[in-house]
Amino acid sequence: MDASSLLRLYTLIGQDHHAESTTGWIVQKFANSPMLELRIASYTVWISLAQIPGGCTLLATSSGFMNIMTSGDREASGDARLAKFELVQNFHEQAKGFLSEDIVKRLEEQLLLGPHGMKVQRWDVATE
């Protein structure tokens, strides 16, 4: 299946649910869900979409997606943190050419924190 067919299939999901966009619908229904598995599934779909030519453009222009990418919210479980980190990594790699400098900088800051979203502390620093 070629990239244009995959993008068309993806956009039809949102149309089928009478949504503004498929990504917006996924954000509303799954990516902000309290159910961990649904959030991980959302991230996984978007990781795949980011690797298709034109997929990052579709994601970046959809409502709610960039808020998830740049919010810096830390996921509760290790699996979800890894999935979100992989999404940020893939999206940054594919989209940094057309994103604003501010957004690229925020994505890079998240990537520097690593998948668990925490600054590394030096082990040799003594605390009292």
C-alpha positions as CSV (number, residue, x, y, z in Angstrom):
1,M,0.0,0.0,0.0
2,D,1.4,3.4,-0.9
3,A,1.7,6.4,1.4
4,S,-1.2,8.3,-0.1
5,S,-3.5,5.3,0.3
6,L,-2.4,5.0,4.0
7,L,-3.0,8.7,4.7
8,R,-6.4,8.5,3.0
9,L,-7.4,5.4,5.1
10,Y,-6.3,7.2,8.2
11,T,-8.4,10.3,7.4
12,L,-11.4,8.2,6.7
13,I,-11.5,7.0,10.3
14,G,-12.3,10.6,11.5
15,Q,-14.9,11.1,8.8
16,D,-16.6,7.9,9.8
17,H,-16.9,9.2,13.3
18,H,-18.1,12.7,12.2
19,A,-14.9,14.3,13.6
20,E,-13.0,17.3,12.4
21,S,-9.9,15.1,11.9
22,T,-8.9,11.6,12.7
23,T,-6.0,12.8,15.0
24,G,-8.4,15.1,16.8
25,W,-10.8,12.3,17.3
26,I,-8.0,10.0,18.6
27,V,-6.8,12.8,21.0
28,Q,-10.3,13.3,22.3
29,K,-11.2,9.6,22.7
30,F,-8.0,7.7,23.4
31,A,-4.9,9.8,23.9
32,N,-6.4,11.6,26.9
33,S,-8.1,8.5,28.2
34,P,-7.4,7.3,31.8
35,M,-6.9,3.8,30.3
36,L,-3.2,3.3,29.8
37,E,-3.6,0.8,26.9
38,L,-5.6,3.3,24.8
39,R,-3.0,6.0,25.2
40,I,-0.2,3.6,24.2
41,A,-2.3,2.5,21.2
42,S,-2.7,6.1,20.2
43,Y,1.0,6.7,20.4
44,T,1.8,3.6,18.4
45,V,-0.6,4.6,15.6
46,W,1.0,8.1,15.5
47,I,4.5,6.6,15.5
48,S,3.6,4.6,12.4
49,L,1.9,7.6,10.8
50,A,5.0,9.8,11.4
51,Q,7.1,7.5,9.3
52,I,4.9,7.9,6.3
53,P,5.6,10.8,3.9
54,G,3.1,13.5,4.7
55,G,2.1,11.9,8.0
56,C,3.9,14.5,10.3
57,T,2.2,17.3,8.4
58,L,-1.2,15.7,9.0
59,L,-0.4,15.2,12.7
60,A,1.0,18.7,13.2
61,T,-2.0,20.4,11.7
62,S,-4.6,18.4,13.7
63,S,-6.1,20.0,16.8
64,G,-4.8,18.8,20.1
65,F,-1.8,16.8,18.8
66,M,0.9,19.5,19.3
67,N,-0.4,20.0,22.9
68,I,0.3,16.4,23.6
69,M,3.7,16.6,22.0
70,T,4.9,19.7,23.8
71,S,3.1,19.5,27.1
72,G,5.9,17.6,29.0
73,D,3.3,15.6,31.0
74,R,4.9,12.5,32.4
75,E,3.1,9.2,31.8
76,A,2.3,7.1,34.9
77,S,3.7,3.8,33.6
78,G,7.1,2.9,32.0
79,D,5.5,1.4,28.9
80,A,3.5,4.6,28.2
81,R,6.6,6.7,28.8
82,L,8.6,4.6,26.3
83,A,5.8,4.8,23.7
84,K,5.4,8.6,24.1
85,F,9.2,9.1,24.0
86,E,9.4,7.0,20.8
87,L,6.6,9.2,19.3
88,V,8.4,12.4,20.2
89,Q,11.6,11.0,18.8
90,N,10.1,10.0,15.5
91,F,8.0,13.1,15.1
92,H,11.0,15.4,15.9
93,E,13.2,13.5,13.4
94,Q,10.6,13.7,10.6
95,A,9.1,17.1,11.2
96,K,11.9,19.4,12.5
97,G,12.3,20.9,9.0
98,F,8.9,22.5,9.0
99,L,8.1,23.2,12.7
100,S,8.8,26.5,14.4
101,E,12.0,26.9,16.3
102,D,10.1,27.1,19.6
103,I,8.4,23.8,19.1
104,V,11.6,22.1,17.9
105,K,13.3,23.4,21.0
106,R,10.6,22.1,23.3
107,L,10.7,18.7,21.6
108,E,14.5,18.6,22.0
109,E,14.2,19.4,25.7
110,Q,11.9,16.4,26.1
111,L,14.3,14.2,24.2
112,L,17.2,15.3,26.4
113,L,15.2,14.2,29.5
114,G,15.0,10.7,28.0
115,P,12.0,8.3,28.0
116,H,11.3,8.7,31.7
117,G,11.2,12.5,31.6
118,M,13.5,13.2,34.5
119,K,16.8,15.1,34.6
120,V,19.7,12.8,35.6
121,Q,21.2,13.6,38.9
122,R,24.9,13.2,39.4
123,W,25.5,10.3,41.7
124,D,28.6,11.9,43.3
125,V,26.6,14.9,44.7
126,A,26.3,14.5,48.4
127,T,23.1,15.4,50.1
128,E,22.6,16.2,53.8
